[in-house]
Amino acid sequence: MLSPHEIAALMLVRDAGDYLTLDDPDLGALLKRKLVELDRTTRDKPKPRLTRDGDFILKAIAEVR
């Protein structure tokens, strides 16, 4: 089960992934659960992005609301 902070972090990755810092503990939990991955294709620092599972969870939450 995801905490409210982790759900909020998923939403932030979806909406503002380019502006997130990677030292957020909630982001670390999402990486561990494979809901977020790091895009290392850029020359800058890696940027978090949703995996298919992370996107699925946010869509499921949106349907329940």
C-alpha positions as CSV (number, residue, x, y, z in Angstrom):
1,M,0.0,0.0,0.0
2,L,1.3,3.5,-0.8
3,S,1.3,6.3,1.7
4,P,-0.3,9.6,0.9
5,H,3.2,11.1,0.5
6,E,4.2,8.4,-2.0
7,I,1.0,9.0,-4.0
8,A,1.7,12.7,-4.0
9,A,5.3,12.0,-5.2
10,L,3.9,9.9,-8.1
11,M,1.8,12.8,-9.1
12,L,4.8,15.1,-8.9
13,V,6.9,12.8,-11.1
14,R,4.1,12.8,-13.6
15,D,3.6,16.5,-13.6
16,A,7.0,18.0,-12.7
17,G,9.5,15.2,-13.1
18,D,12.2,17.5,-14.6
19,Y,12.2,19.7,-11.4
20,L,12.4,17.0,-8.7
21,T,15.4,16.3,-6.5
22,L,16.4,12.7,-6.2
23,D,17.1,12.8,-2.5
24,D,13.4,12.6,-1.5
25,P,12.7,9.4,0.5
26,D,9.3,9.0,-1.0
27,L,10.9,8.9,-4.5
28,G,13.3,6.3,-3.2
29,A,10.4,4.1,-2.1
30,L,8.8,4.5,-5.6
31,L,12.0,3.5,-7.3
32,K,12.2,0.4,-5.1
33,R,8.7,-0.5,-5.9
34,K,9.4,0.0,-9.6
35,L,6.7,2.7,-10.0
36,V,9.3,5.3,-11.0
37,E,12.5,4.9,-13.0
38,L,15.4,7.2,-13.8
39,D,15.8,8.5,-17.3
40,R,19.5,8.5,-17.9
41,T,19.4,9.5,-21.6
42,T,20.0,13.1,-20.8
43,R,23.4,14.7,-20.3
44,D,22.2,16.4,-17.1
45,K,21.4,14.5,-13.9
46,P,18.9,11.5,-14.3
47,K,15.3,12.5,-14.3
48,P,12.5,10.5,-12.7
49,R,9.6,9.3,-14.8
50,L,6.7,7.0,-14.2
51,T,6.8,3.4,-15.2
52,R,3.8,1.7,-16.7
53,D,2.8,0.4,-13.3
54,G,3.1,3.9,-11.8
55,D,1.0,5.4,-14.5
56,F,-1.6,2.6,-14.0
57,I,-1.8,3.4,-10.3
58,L,-2.5,7.1,-10.9
59,K,-5.1,6.3,-13.5
60,A,-6.8,3.9,-11.1
61,I,-6.8,6.5,-8.4
62,A,-8.3,9.0,-10.8
63,E,-11.2,6.6,-11.7
64,V,-12.1,6.1,-8.1
65,R,-12.4,9.8,-7.4
